[in-house]
Amino acid sequence: MTTQDCVPEGWKAVKIEGFMALIGPLLRSTKMEERNTYGLQTTEQHKNHIGLVHGGVLTSLMDQVLAIVAWNAADRQPTVTVQMDTRFLGAAKAGDFLEARASIRHATRSLIFIDAAISSVKGPVASASAIMKISLQAEQKK
């Protein structure tokens, strides 16, 4: 099975490496009005011992979406998570399709304050507020 085989209509796979590639594929909505909307089709590999999507999957998904949206807001300069407060609002089961959205609340020259939420067809699953730092050091190390 290829990555493209598990991509629902209206979504495209995001080319991403590292840890998130192990969880994904991370998907992005192809609708222009949903440019900060990402998705994850969960499977059995995402569940915890009671059959629910593991909280680490949810926080990793939100952290990745927060980072992508912050990166775009920072003119594609590297950003790093300084703080992330997560709230688990509901449960998702293995097999649920999750949608994650992020929006910028405020930005300064070096910090971006941003919110994210994950939902499924059953309703809200998790939300987060984060502070992202624009990391000039990461850019200089390339």
C-alpha positions as CSV (number, residue, x, y, z in Angstrom):
1,M,0.0,0.0,0.0
2,T,1.4,3.4,-0.9
3,T,0.9,6.7,0.9
4,Q,-1.5,7.8,-1.9
5,D,-3.7,4.7,-1.3
6,C,-4.8,6.1,2.1
7,V,-5.4,9.7,1.1
8,P,-9.1,10.6,1.0
9,E,-10.6,12.8,-1.7
10,G,-10.0,16.5,-1.0
11,W,-6.7,15.9,0.8
12,K,-3.1,15.6,-0.3
13,A,-0.1,14.0,1.4
14,V,2.4,16.5,2.8
15,K,6.0,15.5,2.2
16,I,7.5,15.4,5.6
17,E,10.4,13.6,7.2
18,G,11.4,12.6,10.7
19,F,9.1,11.6,13.5
20,M,5.9,12.8,12.0
21,A,6.5,10.6,8.9
22,L,6.3,7.6,11.4
23,I,2.8,8.7,12.6
24,G,1.4,9.9,9.2
25,P,1.1,10.4,6.4
26,L,0.2,14.0,7.4
27,L,-2.5,15.2,5.0
28,R,-3.4,18.8,3.9
29,S,-6.8,19.9,2.7
30,T,-6.9,20.9,-0.9
31,K,-9.6,23.5,-0.3
32,M,-8.3,27.0,-0.5
33,E,-10.4,28.2,2.4
34,E,-8.9,25.4,4.6
35,R,-5.3,26.1,3.9
36,N,-4.4,25.6,7.6
37,T,-6.3,22.4,7.9
38,Y,-4.4,19.1,8.2
39,G,-5.6,15.5,8.6
40,L,-4.5,12.1,9.8
41,Q,-6.2,8.9,9.1
42,T,-5.7,6.9,12.3
43,T,-5.1,3.1,12.2
44,E,-4.5,0.4,14.8
45,Q,-0.9,1.6,15.2
46,H,-2.2,4.8,16.7
47,K,-4.2,3.3,19.6
48,N,-3.3,2.9,23.2
49,H,-4.1,-0.2,25.4
50,I,-7.8,0.7,25.6
51,G,-8.3,1.2,21.9
52,L,-8.3,5.0,21.8
53,V,-5.9,7.1,19.8
54,H,-2.9,7.7,22.0
55,G,-2.5,11.2,23.5
56,G,1.0,11.3,22.2
57,V,-0.3,11.0,18.6
58,L,-2.7,13.8,19.3
59,T,-0.1,16.1,20.8
60,S,2.4,15.3,18.1
61,L,-0.2,16.0,15.4
62,M,-1.0,19.4,16.9
63,D,2.7,20.3,17.5
64,Q,3.4,19.5,13.8
65,V,0.4,21.6,12.6
66,L,1.3,24.4,14.9
67,A,4.9,24.4,13.6
68,I,3.9,24.4,9.9
69,V,1.4,27.3,10.4
70,A,4.0,29.2,12.4
71,W,6.7,28.5,9.8
72,N,4.5,29.9,7.1
73,A,3.6,33.0,9.2
74,A,7.4,33.6,9.9
75,D,8.1,33.7,6.1
76,R,9.3,30.1,6.3
77,Q,11.9,30.6,8.9
78,P,12.4,27.7,11.3
79,T,10.3,27.8,14.4
80,V,10.5,25.8,17.6
81,T,7.9,25.1,20.3
82,V,8.6,27.0,23.5
83,Q,5.4,26.1,25.3
84,M,2.4,24.0,24.4
85,D,-0.7,23.6,26.7
86,T,-2.9,20.7,25.6
87,R,-6.5,19.9,26.5
88,F,-8.0,16.6,25.8
89,L,-11.7,17.2,25.1
90,G,-13.0,13.9,23.7
91,A,-11.8,10.5,22.5
92,A,-10.9,9.3,19.0
93,K,-10.8,5.6,18.1
94,A,-8.4,3.8,15.8
95,G,-9.8,4.3,12.3
96,D,-11.2,7.8,12.9
97,F,-10.1,10.5,10.5
98,L,-8.8,13.5,12.5
99,E,-8.7,17.1,11.3
100,A,-6.3,19.5,12.9
101,R,-6.6,23.3,12.4
102,A,-4.3,26.0,13.6
103,S,-4.6,29.8,13.7
104,I,-2.2,32.6,14.7
105,R,-3.5,34.6,17.7
106,H,-0.6,37.1,17.9
107,A,2.9,37.5,16.5
108,T,6.0,39.5,17.4
109,R,9.4,39.7,15.7
110,S,10.5,36.6,17.5
111,L,7.4,34.8,19.0
112,I,4.2,33.5,17.5
113,F,1.2,32.8,19.7
114,I,-0.9,30.2,18.1
115,D,-3.9,27.9,18.8
116,A,-4.8,24.5,17.4
117,A,-7.7,22.1,17.6
118,I,-8.3,18.5,16.5
119,S,-11.8,17.1,15.7
120,S,-13.3,14.0,14.3
121,V,-16.8,13.5,12.9
122,K,-17.9,12.8,16.5
123,G,-16.8,16.3,17.7
124,P,-13.8,18.0,19.4
125,V,-10.9,15.7,20.4
126,A,-8.2,18.1,21.7
127,S,-7.0,21.7,21.6
128,A,-3.8,23.4,22.3
129,S,-2.3,26.9,22.8
130,A,1.4,27.3,22.0
131,I,4.2,29.8,21.9
132,M,6.5,29.3,18.9
133,K,9.9,31.0,18.7
134,I,11.4,32.0,15.4
135,S,14.7,30.2,15.5
136,L,17.4,32.1,13.6
137,Q,20.1,29.8,15.1
138,A,18.5,26.8,13.4
139,E,18.8,28.6,10.0
140,Q,22.4,29.5,10.6
141,K,23.4,25.9,11.4
142,K,22.4,24.7,7.9
